[in-house]
Amino acid sequence: MPKTRRPYPAEFRAEMVRLVRAGRTPGGLSREFEPSDQTIRNWVNQADIDEGRREGLTTAEREELRRLRRENRILREEKEILAKAAAWFAEETGSTPRRRLGS
């Protein structure tokens, strides 16, 4: 099972980005500090997007998308549960549920 670690603090990530922009290489920073060079490159790329230097989803947009996908999944599960419950009650009572107009 892969090891997981707590996310790096925002201040640490910002400092790594600042050092790369000041001329240090992600590989050199990786050897000196813990994160991999690819992780540091990802932080620099995301910082460029957040600051409008590159095209892509900002951190806030990614968080909103993640939240909306989670909410959508929960709503679909709830809808499925309600449909099954309605079918079960209809079967138990011997009636069929009426559809409302516009549904």
ROZAPA-246561 format. One line per field, with one value per residue: x, y, z of N, C-alpha, C, O in turn; residue number from 0; residue in three letters. Coordinates in pm, 1 decimal, always signed. Example, Ala and Ser with C-alpha at 12.3 -4.5 7.8 and 13.67 -1.06 7.14 Angstrom:
n.xx <- c(+1319.0 +1285.0)
n.yy <- c(-569.0 -225.0)
n.zz <- c(+780.0 +708.0)
ca.xx <- c(+1230.0 +1367.0)
ca.yy <- c(-450.0 -106.0)
ca.zz <- c(+780.0 +714.0)
c.xx <- c(+1320.0 +1290.0)
c.yy <- c(-330.0 +3.0)
c.zz <- c(+780.0 +787.0)
o.xx <- c(+1423.6 +1340.9)
o.yy <- c(-331.9 +113.8)
o.zz <- c(+846.5 +803.9)
resi <- c(0 1)
resn <- c(ALA SER)
This chain:
n.xx <- c(+84.2 +60.4 +245.1 +100.0 +100.2 +59.9 -66.6 +161.9 +232.5 +77.2 +246.2 +499.1 +482.6 +448.6 +694.4 +869.6 +784.4 +857.1 +1135.8 +1195.9 +1119.6 +1310.4 +1529.4 +1629.5 +1646.1 +1384.8 +1472.7 +1707.0 +1598.8 +1438.1 +1622.3 +1728.6 +1512.0 +1208.7 +987.3 +913.3 +1074.5 +886.4 +653.5 +712.6 +732.8 +464.8 +344.7 +449.1 +341.3 +63.8 +56.4 +120.0 -111.5 -306.7 -229.8 -284.2 -104.1 -96.2 -314.9 -593.6 -759.3 -815.3 -704.9 -921.6 -1133.8 -1095.0 -1144.8 -1414.3 -1527.3 -1469.8 -1625.6 -1883.8 -1906.2 -1902.2 -2136.5 -2323.3 -2298.4 -2395.6 -2660.0 -2756.0 -2741.9 -2927.3 -3159.3 -3184.9 -3230.3 -3475.8 -3636.8 -3634.9 -3755.3 -4010.5 -4103.8 -4108.2 -4300.1 -4521.6 -4557.0 -4613.1 -4853.3 -5013.6 -5064.5 -4992.8 -4749.3 -4844.0 -4758.4 -4650.2 -4749.6 -4514.4 -4297.3)
n.yy <- c(-116.9 +222.4 +487.1 +764.6 +1114.4 +1411.7 +1704.7 +1945.8 +2254.7 +2563.7 +2785.2 +2671.7 +2554.6 +2788.7 +2910.5 +2730.6 +2767.7 +3037.0 +3012.5 +2858.6 +3035.3 +3223.3 +3112.6 +2867.6 +2511.5 +2267.5 +2003.1 +2036.9 +2159.2 +1951.8 +1759.2 +1889.9 +1945.0 +1771.8 +1718.7 +1574.6 +1647.2 +1668.6 +1724.0 +1978.8 +2113.6 +2090.4 +2254.6 +2502.7 +2530.0 +2534.3 +2765.1 +2953.3 +2934.6 +3014.8 +3278.8 +3384.9 +3360.3 +3140.8 +2925.9 +2744.8 +2557.1 +2731.7 +2707.1 +2757.9 +2712.3 +2441.2 +2333.8 +2405.1 +2257.5 +1996.0 +1994.4 +2029.2 +1798.8 +1600.6 +1670.8 +1630.8 +1353.3 +1261.2 +1356.1 +1207.5 +948.8 +978.1 +1025.8 +780.2 +610.7 +714.4 +656.4 +376.7 +335.1 +445.2 +269.1 +33.3 +95.8 +135.9 -119.0 -259.6 -139.3 -180.4 +8.2 +252.1 +502.9 +843.5 +1058.7 +1388.9 +1677.8 +1815.0 +1684.8)
n.zz <- c(+0.0 -90.0 +60.8 +219.0 +262.4 +453.3 +291.1 +155.2 +320.5 +218.5 +221.5 +198.6 -57.1 -207.6 -160.5 -288.2 -552.3 -582.7 -560.5 -788.0 -987.9 -939.8 -1047.9 -961.0 -1007.8 -1046.3 -1003.3 -847.1 -620.4 -540.5 -460.1 -243.3 -78.9 +21.9 -172.4 -498.0 -814.7 -1019.4 -879.2 -783.5 -1028.3 -1106.4 -912.7 -986.9 -1245.0 -1180.3 -1024.2 -1219.2 -1375.5 -1188.8 -1156.1 -1399.3 -1607.1 -1767.4 -1957.3 -1828.9 -1563.7 -1268.1 -925.0 -754.2 -931.0 -983.3 -728.2 -699.0 -911.0 -823.7 -588.3 -697.9 -858.1 -659.2 -519.0 -724.0 -760.1 -513.7 -525.6 -744.1 -633.1 -424.0 -573.8 -704.4 -485.4 -393.5 -615.7 -612.3 -364.1 -410.1 -607.4 -459.7 -258.6 -424.5 -526.0 -291.0 -205.7 -418.4 -608.1 -862.7 -884.6 -940.6 -1203.1 -1199.9 -1385.7 -1607.7 -1503.9)
ca.xx <- c(+0.0 +148.0 +243.4 +41.3 +147.2 -21.2 -26.1 +259.2 +167.1 +71.9 +364.5 +611.4 +464.5 +474.5 +839.7 +928.7 +753.3 +941.1 +1274.1 +1206.5 +1114.0 +1435.5 +1636.6 +1664.3 +1581.2 +1302.7 +1554.6 +1793.5 +1514.3 +1391.3 +1730.2 +1749.4 +1390.4 +1144.8 +899.2 +978.4 +1087.3 +759.5 +560.1 +747.7 +690.5 +318.7 +313.0 +482.0 +239.6 -63.2 +72.3 +109.6 -253.9 -377.8 -190.7 -325.2 +7.1 -122.3 -454.1 -628.6 -847.8 -748.8 -724.0 -1059.7 -1222.4 -1079.5 -1215.2 -1558.1 -1560.8 -1466.9 -1741.9 -2004.0 -1910.6 -1941.0 -2277.3 -2398.3 -2298.1 -2486.5 -2796.3 -2792.7 -2765.4 -3053.4 -3266.2 -3198.2 -3292.3 -3616.3 -3707.1 -3652.1 -3854.1 -4141.8 -4141.7 -4139.6 -4428.6 -4625.7 -4578.0 -4675.2 -4990.5 -5087.0 -5097.1 -4878.0 -4734.5 -4885.4 -4658.2 -4698.3 -4723.7 -4386.4 -4190.2)
ca.yy <- c(+0.0 +338.7 +579.3 +895.4 +1213.8 +1532.5 +1801.4 +2047.5 +2383.4 +2659.0 +2872.1 +2592.9 +2545.4 +2922.2 +2933.6 +2649.3 +2837.7 +3156.6 +2971.6 +2817.8 +3157.9 +3296.1 +3048.8 +2733.8 +2405.2 +2176.0 +1888.8 +2077.7 +2178.0 +1818.2 +1694.0 +1963.1 +1932.4 +1642.2 +1689.3 +1536.0 +1757.7 +1680.6 +1791.9 +2121.4 +2165.0 +2103.0 +2373.5 +2620.8 +2538.8 +2576.2 +2905.6 +3030.4 +2936.5 +3097.3 +3419.1 +3427.0 +3351.2 +3025.1 +2883.1 +2625.9 +2575.1 +2781.9 +2624.5 +2778.7 +2642.9 +2296.8 +2301.9 +2413.4 +2142.7 +1879.6 +2004.6 +2007.3 +1656.7 +1527.2 +1701.3 +1564.3 +1209.9 +1239.8 +1377.2 +1090.6 +837.4 +1003.8 +1006.7 +635.7 +556.4 +755.3 +582.2 +240.0 +339.0 +467.1 +143.8 -63.4 +132.4 +112.0 -264.0 -301.3 -88.8 -221.3 +123.8 +306.3 +644.9 +936.3 +1155.5 +1526.0 +1744.2 +1885.6 +1602.9)
ca.zz <- c(+0.0 -98.1 +174.1 +192.0 +356.4 +456.6 +188.0 +195.2 +350.5 +106.7 +227.9 +146.5 -202.8 -263.3 -154.5 -395.2 -677.9 -586.3 -586.0 -928.9 -1069.0 -916.3 -1123.6 -912.7 -1085.5 -965.7 -964.5 -737.0 -502.2 -501.8 -385.9 -118.3 +2.0 +4.5 -286.5 -623.4 -909.3 -1092.6 -789.4 -784.8 -1160.1 -1102.7 -833.2 -1067.7 -1350.9 -1121.4 -984.1 -1343.8 -1412.7 -1090.2 -1176.0 -1532.5 -1701.9 -1853.6 -1967.5 -1752.7 -1448.5 -1148.6 -806.1 -708.4 -1025.7 -959.6 -604.1 -726.9 -994.7 -735.3 -501.1 -779.2 -895.8 -538.6 -496.5 -830.8 -730.6 -400.9 -573.9 -825.2 -541.0 -355.9 -671.9 -725.1 -364.2 -393.4 -720.9 -563.3 -256.5 -471.2 -673.1 -354.0 -199.5 -524.7 -531.3 -164.9 -195.2 -538.8 -693.0 -935.7 -852.9 -1046.1 -1246.4 -1206.5 -1513.7 -1609.0 -1444.6)
c.xx <- c(+89.3 +134.4 +177.0 +92.2 +54.4 +25.7 +75.4 +185.9 +175.9 +196.6 +487.2 +602.6 +495.9 +624.4 +911.4 +905.9 +842.5 +1085.3 +1293.6 +1207.0 +1240.0 +1553.6 +1679.1 +1590.0 +1495.6 +1381.7 +1645.1 +1715.5 +1464.2 +1497.1 +1750.1 +1630.8 +1321.7 +1063.8 +977.1 +986.6 +958.7 +655.0 +587.3 +709.4 +538.9 +276.7 +339.4 +377.6 +106.7 -57.0 +61.8 -36.1 -330.9 -349.1 -223.5 -215.0 -12.7 -271.6 -475.7 -720.6 -767.4 -776.8 -867.2 -1158.0 -1214.1 -1155.6 -1366.1 -1604.3 -1566.1 -1590.4 -1870.7 -2016.3 -1954.5 -2090.3 -2365.5 -2407.8 -2396.3 -2631.1 -2843.6 -2823.3 -2898.9 -3172.3 -3291.9 -3267.3 -3441.0 -3696.7 -3732.7 -3757.4 -3994.8 -4191.6 -4180.6 -4275.2 -4542.8 -4658.1 -4650.9 -4820.7 -5075.4 -5127.5 -4970.7 -4867.1 -4776.0 -4772.0 -4721.3 -4670.6 -4593.4 -4272.4 -4128.8)
c.yy <- c(+124.0 +426.4 +709.3 +990.9 +1333.3 +1626.8 +1901.4 +2178.1 +2477.8 +2748.1 +2801.0 +2583.7 +2679.5 +2953.0 +2854.1 +2716.4 +2960.6 +3121.9 +2927.5 +2940.6 +3242.3 +3227.9 +2911.9 +2629.6 +2318.6 +2053.9 +1920.0 +2097.5 +2043.7 +1745.6 +1759.8 +1948.1 +1801.5 +1622.3 +1654.2 +1656.7 +1777.1 +1752.3 +1941.3 +2184.6 +2185.2 +2227.0 +2500.7 +2638.7 +2587.6 +2721.2 +2995.8 +3041.9 +3028.5 +3246.0 +3470.0 +3423.3 +3238.8 +2999.0 +2758.7 +2659.6 +2623.8 +2687.2 +2636.8 +2706.3 +2491.5 +2253.7 +2305.0 +2294.7 +2015.1 +1877.1 +1975.2 +1861.8 +1570.7 +1547.0 +1630.5 +1414.3 +1178.8 +1254.9 +1260.5 +969.5 +854.9 +981.3 +857.5 +570.3 +589.7 +679.8 +438.6 +235.1 +357.2 +339.9 +39.1 -33.5 +108.3 -36.6 -311.8 -257.6 -127.3 -104.4 +167.9 +453.8 +730.7 +1030.4 +1293.6 +1582.3 +1820.8 +1805.3 +1513.2)
c.zz <- c(+0.0 +26.0 +130.3 +297.8 +350.6 +346.2 +243.2 +223.5 +230.3 +104.0 +169.8 -5.6 -269.2 -264.3 -264.0 -530.7 -691.9 -619.6 -731.4 -1018.1 -1051.6 -984.0 -1075.1 -995.8 -993.4 -918.9 -846.6 -608.4 -449.6 -420.0 -249.1 -22.0 -34.9 -124.3 -411.9 -716.3 -988.7 -1008.0 -789.8 -917.4 -1163.5 -1024.2 -913.4 -1177.3 -1295.3 -1076.8 -1107.2 -1388.6 -1319.1 -1109.6 -1315.9 -1636.8 -1802.7 -1856.6 -1883.9 -1637.5 -1328.6 -1032.6 -755.1 -800.3 -1008.1 -834.3 -625.0 -810.8 -911.7 -645.3 -577.9 -823.6 -777.7 -511.0 -599.2 -803.9 -618.3 -445.1 -660.8 -737.3 -469.4 -449.2 -694.4 -605.2 -361.7 -499.3 -676.6 -453.0 -312.8 -538.4 -568.9 -291.0 -296.9 -532.5 -405.9 -155.3 -315.4 -626.7 -766.8 -902.5 -970.9 -1076.8 -1247.8 -1344.3 -1502.8 -1549.9 -1547.3)
o.xx <- c(+183.1 +27.7 +196.5 +123.3 -19.8 +143.8 +74.0 +87.0 +270.2 +246.5 +568.6 +702.4 +561.3 +674.9 +1004.5 +996.4 +897.2 +1150.3 +1397.3 +1285.4 +1272.9 +1665.7 +1758.2 +1482.2 +1529.5 +1360.9 +1658.6 +1760.1 +1449.9 +1465.2 +1784.3 +1648.1 +1374.4 +1071.9 +1090.8 +915.1 +924.4 +577.0 +494.1 +658.8 +490.3 +183.6 +260.9 +330.4 +42.6 -155.6 +1.5 -78.8 -411.0 -435.1 -194.3 -231.7 +46.4 -345.6 -385.3 -755.7 -665.2 -861.8 -927.8 -1254.3 -1315.2 -1222.5 -1437.8 -1709.9 -1657.7 -1652.7 -1957.4 -2126.8 -2034.6 -2161.8 -2470.5 -2513.8 -2471.5 -2716.2 -2959.3 -2918.8 -2975.1 -3273.7 -3406.9 -3353.4 -3523.4 -3811.8 -3840.7 -3839.0 -4088.5 -4309.5 -4276.4 -4356.3 -4650.4 -4774.6 -4740.8 -4903.5 -5197.0 -5216.1 -4859.1 -4968.9 -4748.4 -4699.5 -4834.6 -4577.6 -4565.6 -4159.5 -4037.2)
o.yy <- c(+132.4 +437.6 +756.4 +950.6 +1352.2 +1628.7 +1936.1 +2208.9 +2471.6 +2782.3 +2862.2 +2602.5 +2684.3 +3014.4 +2905.4 +2721.5 +2986.3 +3192.1 +2956.2 +2949.3 +3323.5 +3278.6 +2845.5 +2657.6 +2298.7 +2005.9 +1838.3 +2057.8 +2024.8 +1678.2 +1693.0 +1939.7 +1726.9 +1513.8 +1697.3 +1755.3 +1890.4 +1832.3 +2021.5 +2296.8 +2284.9 +2297.0 +2595.3 +2750.1 +2673.3 +2793.7 +3103.0 +3147.8 +3110.6 +3329.8 +3585.1 +3478.8 +3240.5 +3044.3 +2676.3 +2775.7 +2565.4 +2598.6 +2536.7 +2645.9 +2422.0 +2150.4 +2218.4 +2237.5 +1934.6 +1772.5 +1903.6 +1807.5 +1478.7 +1450.9 +1576.5 +1354.7 +1081.7 +1174.9 +1219.5 +896.1 +759.3 +924.6 +814.2 +484.1 +503.5 +643.4 +384.7 +143.0 +291.3 +306.4 -35.6 -124.0 +64.6 -74.6 -395.4 -331.5 -108.3 -117.8 +125.7 +522.4 +697.5 +1075.4 +1310.5 +1538.6 +1884.0 +1854.2 +1437.1)
o.zz <- c(+79.2 +86.3 +18.3 +409.9 +254.2 +311.8 +361.3 +156.9 +151.4 -3.2 +100.6 -75.2 -373.4 -358.3 -326.1 -614.0 -799.2 -697.1 -791.1 -1112.6 -1138.0 -978.9 -1142.1 -1048.2 -876.8 -807.5 -755.5 -500.7 -328.8 -322.0 -151.5 +99.6 -117.4 -181.9 -430.7 -698.7 -1022.6 -1059.7 -795.9 -920.1 -1217.0 -1064.1 -908.0 -1200.3 -1356.1 -1090.2 -1100.5 -1434.5 -1363.9 -1082.3 -1348.3 -1745.4 -1910.6 -1769.2 -1869.9 -1616.1 -1292.4 -1041.9 -716.8 -753.1 -1017.3 -833.9 -575.0 -783.9 -928.0 -627.3 -527.9 -826.2 -793.9 -482.9 -564.5 -822.8 -626.2 -406.3 -651.5 -763.0 -455.1 -408.7 -702.6 -622.6 -331.3 -475.4 -700.8 -448.2 -267.6 -527.4 -589.0 -271.5 -256.0 -544.4 -414.5 -102.1 -313.8 -711.0 -736.0 -893.6 -1086.1 -988.1 -1293.0 -1412.1 -1400.9 -1546.1 -1516.0)
resi <- c(0 1 2 3 4 5 6 7 8 9 10 11 12 13 14 15 16 17 18 19 20 21 22 23 24 25 26 27 28 29 30 31 32 33 34 35 36 37 38 39 40 41 42 43 44 45 46 47 48 49 50 51 52 53 54 55 56 57 58 59 60 61 62 63 64 65 66 67 68 69 70 71 72 73 74 75 76 77 78 79 80 81 82 83 84 85 86 87 88 89 90 91 92 93 94 95 96 97 98 99 100 101 102)
resn <- c(MET PRO LYS THR ARG ARG PRO TYR PRO ALA GLU PHE ARG ALA GLU MET VAL ARG LEU VAL ARG ALA GLY ARG THR PRO GLY GLY LEU SER ARG GLU PHE GLU PRO SER ASP GLN THR ILE ARG ASN TRP VAL ASN GLN ALA ASP ILE ASP GLU GLY ARG ARG GLU GLY LEU THR THR ALA GLU ARG GLU GLU LEU ARG ARG LEU ARG ARG GLU ASN ARG ILE LEU ARG GLU GLU LYS GLU ILE LEU ALA LYS ALA ALA ALA TRP PHE ALA GLU GLU THR GLY SER THR PRO ARG ARG ARG LEU GLY SER)
